[in-house]
Amino acid sequence: MTTHNVNSACEVLWVSRQDNIAIDALFASRVEPVDSVPGAFQTLVNYGALWLAERGGNITSNQPPTGDYMYPKGAGYSDVVACNWSKAVDGPAGVFTMQVKPRVAWDTYIKPGDVLVIFMDDDHRYGVDTRSNGTLITMGIVDRIARSTTVDGNGATVESISINGRDIGVIFQETQTVFDPTLAVLDDAMLNASYMMQTSQEQVKALNPVETVYRILDLIYNQNATGSQLIGAQWALGSVPQDASGRPVSLLSLINVTEFTQRPMPGYAMVQPLGIAQAGNVWALMESCANRTINEFFIDIRDVNDANKESMRFQQNQAFARVSEEDVDRQDAAAAAIRATQVFNQSSLDPGESSDSDNPVPVPALILRQKPYDYDSFMNLPFIDLDHTEVFGVELGVASHEVANYFEVHFPDIPEVSQELMWGIKLNLRSLARFGIRRFEAETRYPFGSSQLSTAFDQGGVVDFSKAFEFYVGLLSTWYASNETLLNGSMECIFKPQIRAGTRIRYHAVDGSYFHFYVQGVNQTFSVAPGASRTSLTILRGFREGGNDLAGNLIWDPAKGGDGEQIPDELLKFVRVKRIGINAQKTGPEDS
């Protein structure tokens, strides 16, 4: 029998970014405190925030509200009657929709561009002091608000207010990087000549993915980097509060861009333009530089607690084996520099703080990390236990279209004769005999193992790329060698708003066995109807705990010799195939 969580709730904190006297009067007429909101949003609270709820009384009056006139169930109930939140690891911005009671004319007050902070709770008691006790789902920006009127089957008129929006990642998605050449004079005057020159001619000088993303953020959003006042005017929280320089505080200040970016991270690029003007928007530009071949790159709320810290620490320790001390220092210095701009991280948790698992501190964060697809990284992800009694439906399967058994990696700026012709390809002969040749071809702009090698190559030196090739092809073939044995599908369970995309669930099946799944996407659906709230998951790379299958033994550890593969011979046999007549001798310093 499936259990139900009846006392679910959705509480929404509204922050107006409007300069509007009527809005100011509305805020002034409300007496409900918001000082219990998590510290990461103290800037929002200081500016002025209002819960979408009513304690009774007339909100248009300057008198404090009295009585419980509006709520048959008592004071303090949220006006949100339904809310849906969808987030996936491979998307730039999550999407939310909600239905709100029209008892207050929210559609005349809330406008596109305003901020909504959404909390969901699977065990809630309504009240003034408990609104933010649930899980922080997202901090979103309103795209559209509308009032609808319908007539039901009984002839009654039903009104509701709907609000749609996207999470804070929309800032990067909507910041354009294309400039109209016909307006060059205007662009030059408004954006500043220094800005235009840097964004069009900036070179990636032996940078890795983390350093490149930081450089882009600095160029496009830090007014002090280019002197462009127009750049500094973007995405203001409002006319107040202001920072130390007298400029309006930016919404960007709420995003922590360093706590969940993996450092160190292997892989360095050639010297080349950033291509800012060609990307179209900032997200597309950063994504193209994030080395998505082996990395994940997304924005979401992260819980700063011991579990997340340990997961990041494990990924970092794995990377230390492939990153020089000099480059470790470079990457840490880049993180320190972006923090020092005071554009980001200003309202987020201090990097040194932590919290316990019962009270995690939520942070809107930029996540850039190596994909946690090998066994050890996967098992170090934060996880939520899910019992079969909590699941309404599950659809899982394996498929031959997931098969990959012929692995190649390309470095786009290096002639192919120096790639697979010299180093060969990697085959899974057992899979090939069963399914035929199934190609997995990847490309990366980060072929160097260190910044020193990138610089040496740019200056005409001879560099051996074999170690980098071994790293990429070894890692990818480890991850995807057994795709056809991994369970993929969907699951619908009772309301669990604490499940986030990019984490793991441990599912206790009805036969007593345990399965592990990667949460690729999550859909949280709240309904005010008792027991109607649901959580739906898109899950990948599932395997049975303790099973004698390859998925439970995909171990990647470059410190253990060879090129890092620890795939048991009895489960799978890889062979290297090199083209006849090509000498694979080293021609320069090792790329390690």
C-alpha positions as semicolon CSV with decimal commas, in nm:
position;residue;x (nm);y (nm);z (nm)
1;M;0,000;0,000;0,000
2;T;0,139;0,340;-0,096
3;T;0,165;0,593;0,182
4;H;0,053;0,954;0,145
5;N;0,183;1,279;0,287
6;V;-0,133;1,481;0,348
7;N;0,016;1,795;0,497
8;S;0,198;1,927;0,190
9;A;0,235;2,297;0,133
10;C;0,375;2,556;-0,105
11;E;0,476;2,895;0,028
12;V;0,592;3,171;-0,207
13;L;0,782;3,485;-0,119
14;W;0,732;3,773;-0,363
15;V;0,998;4,040;-0,415
16;S;0,892;4,331;-0,633
17;R;1,155;4,489;-0,858
18;Q;0,917;4,771;-0,951
19;D;0,941;5,139;-0,867
20;N;0,573;5,175;-0,788
21;I;0,403;5,372;-0,512
22;A;0,108;5,132;-0,501
23;I;0,345;4,840;-0,448
24;D;0,523;5,025;-0,170
25;A;0,189;5,092;-0,002
26;L;0,093;4,726;-0,032
27;F;0,416;4,618;0,133
28;A;0,373;4,877;0,406
29;S;0,022;4,751;0,486
30;R;0,140;4,398;0,557
31;V;0,270;4,319;0,901
32;E;0,371;3,955;0,864
33;P;0,743;3,913;0,941
34;V;0,981;3,749;0,696
35;D;1,286;3,733;0,921
36;S;1,271;3,353;0,924
37;V;1,377;3,334;0,560
38;P;1,716;3,156;0,514
39;G;2,020;3,380;0,530
40;A;2,103;3,328;0,164
41;F;1,814;3,562;0,083
42;Q;1,872;3,831;0,339
43;T;1,926;4,086;0,064
44;L;1,578;4,012;-0,068
45;V;1,428;4,044;0,279
46;N;1,608;4,369;0,345
47;Y;1,476;4,508;0,020
48;G;1,121;4,409;0,098
49;A;0,947;4,075;0,060
50;L;0,587;3,963;0,088
51;W;0,439;3,615;0,126
52;L;0,158;3,523;-0,114
53;A;-0,075;3,471;0,179
54;E;-0,320;3,673;0,381
55;R;-0,371;3,686;0,756
56;G;-0,710;3,852;0,717
57;G;-0,831;4,209;0,692
58;N;-0,814;4,461;0,411
59;I;-0,472;4,477;0,246
60;T;-0,549;4,816;0,087
61;S;-0,586;4,974;0,427
62;N;-0,293;5,118;0,616
63;Q;-0,434;4,964;0,930
64;P;-0,286;4,633;1,049
65;P;-0,505;4,340;0,938
66;T;-0,743;4,206;1,196
67;G;-0,948;3,890;1,209
68;D;-0,953;3,579;0,995
69;Y;-1,217;3,688;0,747
70;M;-1,065;3,526;0,443
71;Y;-0,982;3,178;0,568
72;P;-1,236;2,922;0,679
73;K;-0,944;2,711;0,803
74;G;-0,786;2,990;1,002
75;A;-0,521;3,253;0,960
76;G;-0,196;3,212;0,780
77;Y;-0,286;2,992;0,483
78;S;-0,094;3,031;0,159
79;D;-0,273;3,169;-0,145
80;V;-0,095;2,915;-0,366
81;V;-0,335;2,633;-0,453
82;A;-0,119;2,455;-0,714
83;C;0,242;2,476;-0,826
84;N;0,458;2,278;-1,066
85;W;0,838;2,295;-1,081
86;S;1,050;2,118;-1,345
87;K;1,429;2,104;-1,351
88;A;1,676;1,893;-1,548
89;V;2,053;1,870;-1,537
90;D;2,087;1,937;-1,909
91;G;1,881;2,258;-1,925
92;P;1,978;2,621;-1,862
93;A;1,673;2,722;-1,658
94;G;1,404;2,535;-1,467
95;V;1,038;2,624;-1,523
96;F;0,758;2,688;-1,274
97;T;0,385;2,745;-1,304
98;M;0,144;2,818;-1,021
99;Q;-0,220;2,891;-0,954
100;V;-0,297;3,153;-0,689
101;K;-0,621;3,250;-0,518
102;P;-0,760;3,578;-0,660
103;R;-0,873;3,689;-0,316
104;V;-0,593;3,943;-0,342
105;A;-0,558;4,103;-0,684
106;W;-0,207;3,964;-0,728
107;D;-0,230;4,009;-1,104
108;T;-0,247;4,386;-1,060
109;Y;0,059;4,391;-0,835
110;I;0,300;4,121;-0,954
111;K;0,465;4,197;-1,287
112;P;0,705;4,018;-1,523
113;G;1,059;4,049;-1,390
114;D;0,957;4,024;-1,025
115;V;1,119;3,756;-0,809
116;L;0,939;3,462;-0,649
117;V;1,111;3,242;-0,391
118;I;0,931;2,907;-0,378
119;F;0,927;2,673;-0,078
120;M;0,762;2,331;-0,075
121;D;0,701;2,116;0,231
122;D;0,593;1,752;0,260
123;D;0,502;1,777;0,631
124;H;0,368;2,122;0,702
125;R;0,157;2,304;0,955
126;Y;0,044;2,641;0,824
127;G;0,134;2,947;1,020
128;V;0,323;3,272;1,015
129;D;0,636;3,125;1,171
130;T;0,663;2,815;0,952
131;R;0,642;2,949;0,598
132;S;1,008;2,888;0,515
133;N;1,038;2,560;0,704
134;G;1,005;2,359;0,385
135;T;1,256;2,293;0,110
136;L;1,368;2,589;-0,096
137;I;1,275;2,474;-0,447
138;T;1,388;2,768;-0,655
139;M;1,426;3,141;-0,683
140;G;1,246;3,233;-1,002
141;I;1,177;3,532;-1,221
142;V;0,821;3,591;-1,342
143;D;0,766;3,563;-1,718
144;R;0,387;3,596;-1,728
145;I;0,094;3,651;-1,493
146;A;-0,270;3,625;-1,598
147;R;-0,622;3,603;-1,456
148;S;-0,861;3,345;-1,599
149;T;-1,239;3,327;-1,558
150;T;-1,443;3,016;-1,637
151;V;-1,793;2,888;-1,568
152;D;-1,817;2,537;-1,422
153;G;-2,084;2,277;-1,481
154;N;-2,300;2,418;-1,202
155;G;-2,297;2,765;-1,351
156;A;-2,060;2,906;-1,094
157;T;-1,794;3,156;-1,201
158;V;-1,444;3,042;-1,114
159;E;-1,150;3,279;-1,118
160;S;-0,783;3,205;-1,073
161;I;-0,449;3,373;-1,123
162;S;-0,171;3,189;-1,301
163;I;0,198;3,277;-1,282
164;N;0,468;3,132;-1,506
165;G;0,841;3,183;-1,485
166;R;1,192;3,042;-1,491
167;D;1,464;3,008;-1,230
168;I;1,752;3,249;-1,190
169;G;1,942;3,077;-1,471
170;V;1,726;3,282;-1,705
171;I;1,962;3,574;-1,634
172;F;2,236;3,402;-1,835
173;Q;1,992;3,273;-2,094
174;E;1,851;3,619;-2,165
175;T;2,174;3,821;-2,155
176;Q;2,257;3,867;-2,521
177;T;2,610;3,877;-2,658
178;V;2,528;3,971;-3,019
179;F;2,570;4,335;-3,115
180;D;2,416;4,500;-3,421
181;P;2,695;4,636;-3,647
182;T;2,454;4,898;-3,783
183;L;2,441;5,048;-3,435
184;A;2,815;5,039;-3,376
185;V;2,834;5,406;-3,272
186;L;2,555;5,362;-3,017
187;D;2,700;5,034;-2,892
188;D;3,040;5,192;-2,853
189;A;2,899;5,488;-2,661
190;M;2,677;5,287;-2,429
191;L;2,876;4,969;-2,379
192;N;3,215;5,139;-2,369
193;A;3,497;5,088;-2,621
194;S;3,701;4,888;-2,369
195;Y;3,415;4,645;-2,324
196;M;3,363;4,599;-2,698
197;M;3,734;4,541;-2,757
198;Q;3,770;4,287;-2,478
199;T;3,459;4,088;-2,562
200;S;3,543;4,069;-2,932
201;Q;3,917;4,006;-2,902
202;E;3,959;3,833;-2,566
203;Q;4,175;3,523;-2,601
204;V;4,149;3,206;-2,396
205;K;4,511;3,191;-2,284
206;A;4,572;2,840;-2,156
207;L;4,256;2,834;-1,948
208;N;4,059;2,533;-1,828
209;P;3,674;2,516;-1,818
210;V;3,640;2,669;-1,470
211;E;3,878;2,956;-1,544
212;T;3,710;3,022;-1,879
213;V;3,361;3,042;-1,726
214;Y;3,489;3,278;-1,459
215;R;3,654;3,496;-1,724
216;I;3,329;3,520;-1,920
217;L;3,130;3,614;-1,609
218;D;3,386;3,879;-1,521
219;L;3,388;4,033;-1,870
220;I;3,013;4,044;-1,915
221;Y;2,884;4,129;-1,569
222;N;3,162;4,306;-1,378
223;Q;3,146;4,676;-1,450
224;N;3,486;4,730;-1,292
225;A;3,648;4,496;-1,547
226;T;3,552;4,710;-1,847
227;G;3,413;5,038;-1,712
228;S;3,083;4,994;-1,895
229;Q;2,800;5,153;-1,698
230;L;2,543;4,979;-1,917
231;I;2,686;4,642;-1,816
232;G;2,666;4,739;-1,450
233;A;2,300;4,838;-1,491
234;Q;2,182;4,489;-1,588
235;W;1,951;4,277;-1,373
236;A;1,924;4,521;-1,083
237;L;1,725;4,397;-0,785
238;G;1,565;4,743;-0,773
239;S;1,661;5,103;-0,719
240;V;1,747;5,002;-0,362
241;P;1,944;4,858;-0,193
242;Q;2,275;4,979;-0,332
243;D;2,622;4,835;-0,304
244;A;2,931;5,009;-0,165
245;S;2,982;5,188;-0,498
246;G;2,631;5,331;-0,497
247;R;2,506;5,098;-0,772
248;P;2,184;4,895;-0,735
249;V;2,243;4,544;-0,604
250;S;2,223;4,291;-0,885
251;L;2,025;3,968;-0,890
252;L;2,356;3,809;-0,987
253;S;2,475;3,870;-0,633
254;L;2,239;3,594;-0,517
255;I;2,418;3,326;-0,722
256;N;2,712;3,142;-0,570
257;V;2,945;3,067;-0,861
258;T;3,234;2,911;-0,666
259;E;3,102;2,672;-0,400
260;F;2,988;2,406;-0,648
261;T;3,239;2,450;-0,930
262;Q;3,490;2,165;-0,917
263;R;3,845;2,274;-0,850
264;P;4,081;2,144;-0,957
265;M;3,949;2,042;-1,296
266;P;4,164;1,881;-1,568
267;G;4,188;1,997;-1,927
268;Y;4,337;2,311;-2,082
269;A;4,253;2,480;-2,410
270;M;4,456;2,627;-2,690
271;V;4,493;3,003;-2,719
272;Q;4,183;3,110;-2,910
273;P;3,909;3,376;-2,905
274;L;3,621;3,330;-2,664
275;G;3,375;3,391;-2,944
276;I;3,147;3,605;-2,730
277;A;2,978;3,782;-3,021
278;Q;2,906;3,451;-3,195
279;A;2,744;3,269;-2,902
280;G;2,416;3,461;-2,895
281;N;2,366;3,455;-2,519
282;V;2,582;3,413;-2,212
283;W;2,456;3,066;-2,124
284;A;2,533;2,928;-2,471
285;L;2,879;3,084;-2,451
286;M;2,960;2,941;-2,107
287;E;2,817;2,603;-2,200
288;S;3,038;2,585;-2,509
289;C;3,340;2,639;-2,282
290;A;3,235;2,403;-2,001
291;N;3,374;2,087;-2,168
292;R;3,036;1,915;-2,171
293;T;3,206;1,607;-2,317
294;I;3,292;1,502;-1,963
295;N;3,137;1,775;-1,744
296;E;2,794;1,878;-1,617
297;F;2,699;2,244;-1,623
298;F;2,372;2,377;-1,479
299;I;2,218;2,614;-1,224
300;D;2,000;2,500;-0,936
301;I;1,947;2,532;-0,564
302;R;2,213;2,330;-0,380
303;D;2,210;2,236;-0,014
304;V;2,537;2,329;0,153
305;N;2,577;2,041;0,393
306;D;2,827;1,770;0,472
307;A;2,692;1,532;0,206
308;N;2,736;1,781;-0,077
309;K;3,073;1,893;0,052
310;E;3,197;1,534;0,068
311;S;3,077;1,467;-0,287
312;M;3,262;1,771;-0,419
313;R;3,570;1,681;-0,216
314;F;3,578;1,333;-0,368
315;Q;3,559;1,471;-0,723
316;Q;3,835;1,716;-0,644
317;N;4,060;1,448;-0,498
318;Q;4,016;1,240;-0,814
319;A;4,124;1,537;-1,024
320;F;4,437;1,612;-0,820
321;A;4,608;1,315;-0,989
322;R;4,584;1,493;-1,325
323;V;4,639;1,860;-1,237
324;S;4,972;2,021;-1,156
325;E;5,019;2,217;-0,835
326;E;5,070;2,533;-1,039
327;D;4,735;2,485;-1,214
328;V;4,559;2,405;-0,886
329;D;4,680;2,741;-0,756
330;R;4,569;2,913;-1,080
331;Q;4,216;2,776;-1,052
332;D;4,186;2,868;-0,684
333;A;4,312;3,217;-0,765
334;A;4,048;3,251;-1,038
335;A;3,776;3,159;-0,788
336;A;3,910;3,409;-0,535
337;A;3,917;3,678;-0,803
338;I;3,555;3,627;-0,908
339;R;3,448;3,641;-0,542
340;A;3,642;3,963;-0,497
341;T;3,448;4,137;-0,776
342;Q;3,151;4,159;-0,536
343;V;2,923;4,081;-0,832
344;F;2,849;3,724;-0,720
345;N;2,822;3,534;-0,390
346;Q;2,726;3,842;-0,192
347;S;2,402;3,706;-0,050
348;S;2,500;3,341;-0,051
349;L;2,648;3,122;0,214
350;D;3,005;3,185;0,313
351;P;3,218;2,908;0,157
352;G;3,354;2,808;0,496
353;E;3,013;2,744;0,650
354;S;2,826;2,418;0,652
355;S;2,503;2,281;0,790
356;D;2,369;1,951;0,909
357;S;2,155;1,717;0,701
358;D;1,839;1,808;0,893
359;N;1,881;2,181;0,829
360;P;2,079;2,229;0,507
361;V;2,148;2,584;0,396
362;P;2,010;2,635;0,043
363;V;2,215;2,832;-0,210
364;P;2,133;2,931;-0,571
365;A;2,445;2,789;-0,732
366;L;2,631;2,743;-1,058
367;I;2,731;2,376;-1,081
368;L;3,029;2,277;-1,297
369;R;3,172;1,934;-1,226
370;Q;3,288;1,614;-1,391
371;K;2,994;1,385;-1,461
372;P;2,953;1,147;-1,164
373;Y;2,909;0,841;-1,385
374;D;3,181;0,614;-1,254
375;Y;3,090;0,400;-0,955
376;D;3,284;0,580;-0,683
377;S;3,176;0,929;-0,784
378;F;2,818;0,809;-0,825
379;M;2,806;0,648;-0,482
380;N;2,946;0,965;-0,324
381;L;2,655;1,175;-0,448
382;P;2,404;1,295;-0,187
383;F;2,107;1,058;-0,191
384;I;1,749;1,017;-0,073
385;D;1,603;0,682;0,033
386;L;1,281;0,588;-0,140
387;D;1,074;0,286;-0,038
388;H;0,839;0,098;-0,272
389;T;0,551;0,189;-0,040
390;E;0,612;0,554;-0,132
391;V;0,601;0,495;-0,508
392;F;0,283;0,524;-0,717
393;G;0,435;0,412;-1,045
394;V;0,766;0,324;-1,202
395;E;0,870;0,248;-1,560
396;L;1,222;0,114;-1,608
397;G;1,398;-0,061;-1,891
398;V;1,715;-0,126;-2,086
399;A;1,753;-0,066;-2,457
400;S;1,988;-0,155;-2,740
401;H;1,983;0,201;-2,876
402;E;2,195;0,295;-2,573
403;V;2,480;0,066;-2,684
404;A;2,825;0,218;-2,746
405;N;3,125;-0,002;-2,824
406;Y;3,351;0,194;-3,060
407;F;3,505;0,495;-2,884
408;E;3,685;0,786;-3,048
409;V;3,783;1,128;-2,914
410;H;3,867;1,424;-3,137
411;F;4,058;1,742;-3,061
412;P;3,921;1,989;-3,320
413;D;4,236;2,197;-3,370
414;I;4,472;1,902;-3,412
415;P;4,502;1,711;-3,743
416;E;4,329;1,372;-3,730
417;V;4,647;1,196;-3,835
418;S;4,777;1,285;-3,490
419;Q;4,468;1,145;-3,321
420;E;4,308;0,807;-3,382
421;L;4,559;0,720;-3,654
422;M;4,837;0,739;-3,397
423;W;4,663;0,644;-3,075
424;G;4,397;0,414;-3,211
425;I;4,043;0,360;-3,097
426;K;3,890;0,160;-2,816
427;L;3,656;-0,130;-2,883
428;N;3,431;-0,342;-2,668
429;L;3,464;-0,666;-2,866
430;R;3,201;-0,853;-2,667
431;S;2,943;-0,582;-2,736
432;L;3,053;-0,546;-3,098
433;A;2,995;-0,917;-3,159
434;R;2,642;-0,884;-3,022
435;F;2,526;-0,545;-3,157
436;G;2,764;-0,457;-3,440
437;I;2,967;-0,135;-3,447
438;R;2,804;0,138;-3,237
439;R;3,013;0,452;-3,253
440;F;3,062;0,695;-2,967
441;E;3,248;0,997;-3,103
442;A;3,328;1,286;-2,870
443;E;3,503;1,617;-2,923
444;T;3,668;1,854;-2,678
445;R;3,851;2,184;-2,704
446;Y;4,061;2,097;-2,396
447;P;4,337;1,861;-2,520
448;F;4,614;1,971;-2,284
449;G;4,685;1,827;-1,943
450;S;4,832;2,153;-1,812
451;S;4,848;2,524;-1,885
452;Q;5,223;2,490;-1,942
453;L;5,169;2,247;-2,229
454;S;4,908;2,474;-2,387
455;T;5,150;2,766;-2,372
456;A;5,435;2,554;-2,511
457;F;5,220;2,438;-2,803
458;D;5,113;2,797;-2,880
459;Q;5,481;2,896;-2,892
460;G;5,560;2,625;-3,146
461;G;5,671;2,347;-2,914
462;V;5,607;1,979;-2,985
463;V;5,357;1,825;-2,746
464;D;5,251;1,464;-2,701
465;F;4,872;1,443;-2,669
466;S;4,860;1,069;-2,600
467;K;4,804;1,106;-2,224
468;A;4,514;1,344;-2,280
469;F;4,368;1,108;-2,539
470;E;4,401;0,815;-2,298
471;F;4,230;1,018;-2,027
472;Y;3,927;1,109;-2,237
473;V;3,877;0,779;-2,417
474;G;3,941;0,581;-2,098
475;L;3,692;0,787;-1,900
476;L;3,419;0,784;-2,166
477;S;3,453;0,414;-2,240
478;T;3,435;0,342;-1,867
479;W;3,116;0,544;-1,833
480;Y;2,934;0,417;-2,139
481;A;3,074;0,065;-2,184
482;S;2,764;-0,099;-2,042
483;N;2,483;0,138;-2,138
484;E;2,255;-0,147;-2,243
485;T;2,263;-0,293;-1,889
486;L;2,179;0,031;-1,709
487;L;1,818;0,097;-1,612
488;N;1,659;0,419;-1,740
489;G;1,304;0,543;-1,701
490;S;1,070;0,737;-1,476
491;M;0,923;0,715;-1,131
492;E;0,632;0,888;-0,955
493;C;0,631;0,895;-0,578
494;I;0,478;1,077;-0,286
495;F;0,568;1,441;-0,250
496;K;0,941;1,468;-0,179
497;P;1,051;1,825;-0,256
498;Q;1,395;1,758;-0,108
499;I;1,493;1,547;-0,414
500;R;1,703;1,759;-0,649
501;A;1,828;1,707;-1,002
502;G;2,187;1,585;-1,017
503;T;2,164;1,371;-0,704
504;R;2,102;1,000;-0,638
505;I;1,811;0,798;-0,504
506;R;1,834;0,459;-0,337
507;Y;1,517;0,266;-0,413
508;H;1,408;-0,019;-0,185
509;A;1,214;-0,257;-0,411
510;V;0,931;-0,484;-0,305
511;D;1,158;-0,791;-0,321
512;G;1,391;-0,638;-0,062
513;S;1,670;-0,544;-0,306
514;Y;1,810;-0,194;-0,343
515;F;1,859;-0,004;-0,668
516;H;2,056;0,315;-0,725
517;F;1,955;0,579;-0,982
518;Y;2,088;0,911;-1,103
519;V;1,825;1,188;-1,097
520;Q;1,849;1,351;-1,438
521;G;1,532;1,556;-1,396
522;V;1,271;1,628;-1,131
523;N;0,914;1,753;-1,147
524;Q;0,756;1,869;-0,822
525;T;0,377;1,903;-0,837
526;F;0,201;2,062;-0,540
527;S;-0,176;2,061;-0,500
528;V;-0,375;2,202;-0,211
529;A;-0,596;1,890;-0,223
530;P;-0,491;1,651;0,058
531;G;-0,263;1,374;-0,065
532;A;-0,260;1,499;-0,426
533;S;0,095;1,639;-0,437
534;R;0,345;1,426;-0,630
535;T;0,712;1,407;-0,725
536;S;0,805;1,270;-1,068
537;L;1,162;1,174;-1,156
538;T;1,356;1,108;-1,473
539;I;1,616;0,852;-1,366
540;L;1,922;0,713;-1,542
541;R;2,208;0,468;-1,495
542;G;2,023;0,244;-1,251
543;F;2,167;-0,080;-1,118
544;R;2,097;-0,331;-0,844
545;E;2,307;-0,293;-0,531
546;G;2,551;-0,583;-0,496
547;G;2,467;-0,728;-0,835
548;N;2,743;-0,893;-1,040
549;D;2,708;-0,647;-1,324
550;L;2,943;-0,404;-1,487
551;A;2,741;-0,102;-1,377
552;G;2,831;-0,173;-1,016
553;N;3,201;-0,195;-1,097
554;L;3,270;0,102;-1,322
555;I;3,558;0,245;-1,125
556;W;3,762;0,534;-1,250
557;D;4,076;0,612;-1,053
558;P;4,371;0,761;-1,244
559;A;4,591;0,714;-0,937
560;K;4,577;0,335;-0,971
561;G;4,808;0,305;-1,269
562;G;4,753;0,249;-1,639
563;D;4,517;0,506;-1,783
564;G;4,281;0,481;-1,489
565;E;4,052;0,199;-1,592
566;Q;3,960;-0,055;-1,328
567;I;3,703;-0,255;-1,524
568;P;3,711;-0,619;-1,412
569;D;3,849;-0,841;-1,685
570;E;3,591;-1,109;-1,623
571;L;3,312;-0,865;-1,703
572;L;3,443;-0,682;-2,005
573;K;3,743;-0,680;-2,232
574;F;3,859;-0,368;-2,409
575;V;4,124;-0,373;-2,680
576;R;4,323;-0,095;-2,831
577;V;4,330;-0,094;-3,211
578;K;4,599;0,107;-3,389
579;R;4,621;0,171;-3,760
580;I;4,896;-0,032;-3,929
581;G;5,212;0,155;-4,020
582;I;5,173;0,443;-3,774
583;N;5,440;0,479;-3,508
584;A;5,302;0,578;-3,167
585;Q;5,629;0,703;-3,024
586;K;5,626;1,004;-2,796
587;T;5,738;1,324;-2,960
588;G;5,753;1,564;-2,669
589;P;5,691;1,611;-2,296
590;E;5,428;1,394;-2,136
591;D;5,081;1,543;-2,118
592;S;5,004;1,458;-1,758
